[in-house]
Amino acid sequence: MLIAQISDLHLRAGGALTFERFDTADALGRAIDHINNLDPLPDVTLATGDLTDDGRPEEYQALRAALDRLRMPAYVIPGNHDDRDNLRQAFADRGYLPADGEFLHYTVETWPLRLIGLDTVIPGEIGGGLCSERLAWLVARLAEQPDRPTLIFMHHPPFPTGIRYMDAPPLEGAAELEALIRRHAQVRQIVCGHIHRTIAVNWAGTVAAVGPSPVFQMNLALAPGGRFKPVAEVCAIALYLWENGIGPIAHTSIVREQPARAVKAAVPA
């Protein structure tokens, strides 16, 4: 089984640029083309939040049109830039998002590796959280198949990354999640977004990772006092290979060396 991950697309409709520099629609289109041309073709694509920039219906219409070009199933979860209701409506016919309830989490049972999408959004907040209701839902799902290898995908990382401006506030409920995961050895991988960088760590007795953005990266500010700055570094996706019960083995697949530069409007003479 081969899994592709795209994250932090920040898609804007109507050709609008993000930070007046990044053409998000063009970047997503290039990422879709890249995934479709991989050999072997991934079995699924996980889209791990911040799928749109403002959570507007027209942005989700554009997102749906782009993801529909994928040659494999795609599974979406929300990030802090997303609107749950608009996301749910745009993908309602796909059948995997819950039709009602507050949270957009679910399981995918079709593949050799069980997939659990976990909703970490706190509306109106940049940081995420896992309340007692969400943690109880996850406990119940893991108890259903304790011997089946499982991958959890979520937007906010549950671990500190060392990029301090992104580590505050930390994920609410991270300590409870860590204790929970340690009790469930079938969780072989946790896949996250939010940070716009490739990161991996041994955490809670398993491996947790953050995938890059195919649009723009965040600056690697590891020194105290570092501040956010969007940077035009390598645009990439993450791949996770599950083979003969080993892995998932993480790879980075480069979409392009740098995002396309914004085209400035001609200035009248």
Helices and strands as residue ranges (DSSP letters): E 2-6, H 24-36, E 44-48, H 57-67, E 74-77, H 84-90, G 92-94, E 106-108, E 114-118, H 132-144, E 150-154, H 164-167, H 174-182, E 187-192, E 199-203, E 206-210, E 217-218, E 230-231, E 235-243, E 246-256
